[in-house]
Amino acid sequence: MSRLEIWAATPTPFDADGRLDVSIVPAQVAHLQAGGMHGAFVTGTTGEFAAMSTDERRRLVEAWAAARPVGFGLAAHVGGTEPGQAVELAAHAEGLGLDFIATVAPYYGEAPTIDLVVDHLRTIAAAAPATALCYYHIPSMTGSTHRPSEIVSRAAELIPTLRGVKFSDGDLLEYDRTRASSTHVRVYFGRDELLPAALSFGADAVIGSLYNGLAPIAHRVTEAFDAGDHPLAFELHRPFRDIASASRRHGGLGFVKELMNELTPDCGRPRIPWGPLPGRDRAAASALAPALRRVLTDASAGKRATA
C-alpha cells in the first residue's frame, strides 16, 4: 500500500422501501478493509446525513462501531442545522469510542463572523471532550464563505481537541493555507477528482466517496507520484475525473451512490433530493462499471490504466 491515508466517505444503506438497513454495514466494513482503507467516515454528505433522522444517524454509527475490526478507523459527521442534535450525536459518538467526529459550520444562513463559527465548534467539542474534532469544510453544500484557514487559526487556540479539517473544496491555495494554519491539525483532502494536484501540495490523508470502490487505484496513483512518474499518476487517476464528469450529467451525489453500488455492497437507492435517479441515469452508472472493474484489476496487477 502507498503512504496515503485513505478514509472512505461511506454511503448509508437503505432497503427496498427506503428504510435504514444496518445489516449491510458488516459487508461494507469487510470491503473497505480489503481495499486498503484506513477507516470509514460515516453520516457525511455521501452518507446523506441531511436526509436522515437523529435516531437513524445514531443507529448507523452504532452498527459501524459494532462491526469494525481492531485497528480500523471510524469517524462520524455529527453536524447539521440544529445545534442540539449535533451535541447529542457528538456525545453519542464519544460513548462508542470513535477516532474523531466532524461537523460543518452552521448553514441555511451563514454565521456572520468567524467567532460565531468557532463558538459553534466549541459547543460541539465540549460534548465529546475526549474525542478529536474535525472541521468539515464543504462550501459547495453549505455555501460557507469563511476561509477554513482563518477558522482553524482561531479555533486551534480555543479548542484543544481540534485535530483535523475535512477540506472538500477545489481551492488548492486555501488548502495549502489551511495546512499551514496549525501544526496540530491534520487536513484531509476531500475532492477525489483532484488527487494528483493535492499530492503536489503535500497531501498525505484523504476522505472521499470514490474511495469506496477505487481505493486500490488511489494507492497506485500515490505510488507513481512518489516515484516521480507524474504522467503515470495522472493517467491512473483518469477514472476519478471521468466519474466526476459523468456525475454532473447524471445526478451528482445520487449517481455516485449508484455507481459505487456497482463496485461495493449495494446500499440501495439515494433519498430525496439526490434520488431515486431516473432509469437512464442508473443505466449510465451500470454502463460505466465494467470499465472501472477492468481498471481495478489492472491496478491490483500493477498495470497501467486501460479504461
BELUR-V370383 format. One line per field, one symbol per residue. ss: DSSP state (A for helix, B for strand, O for the rest). phi: phi as a letter, one per 20 degrees, with the letter a starting at -180 (. if undefined). psi: psi as a letter, one per 20 degrees, with the letter a starting at -180 (. if undefined). Layout:
ss=???
phi=???
psi=???
This chain:
ss=OOOOBBBBBOOOOBOOOOOBOAAAAAAAAAAAAAOOOOBBBBOOOOOOAAAOOAAAAAAAAAAAAAAOOOOOBBBBBOOOOOAAAAAAAAAAAAAOOOOBBBBOOOOOOOOOOAAAAAAAAAAAAAOOOOOBBBBBBOAAAAOOOOOAAAAAAAAOOOOOOBBBBBBOOOOAAAAAAAAAOOOOOBBBBOOAAAAAAAAAOOOOBBBBOOAAAAAAAAAAAAAAAAOOOAAAAAAAOAAAAAAAAAAAAAOOAAAAAAAAAAAOOOOOOOOOOOOOOOAAAAAAAAAAAAAAAAAAAAAAAOOOOOO
phi=.fefeddeeefeecefenegcffeggffgfffffenffadddlefgelgfddegfffffffgffffeffgnefbccedfredgffffffffffffemffbdcbffgclofgfcfgfffgffffffffcfdcfdceddbffdemfdfffffffgffffdcfefcbceedbeefffgffffefbfddedefcdgfdggffffengcbccafffgddggffffgfffffenefgfgffffggffffgffffecomgfffffffgfdcgfdnffegeeafffgffffffffffgffffffffffemeffcf
psi=qripopppoqqppqahjjqpniiighhgggggghjkqhaporkbghjlhijqrggggghghggghhhprpipqpqppiraiohhgggghghgghhikqgrqqqrrqaloqpiqhhhghgghggghhimijpqpppoomhhhhjpipphhhgggghhhinhioirponmqjnhhhgghghihpiippoopjnhikghghhhjjpjpqprhiighjghghggggggghijmhggghghihhghgggghhhhkjchhggghghhhirppjaqqrpjiaqqqhhhhhhghhhgghhhgghggghikrqqi.
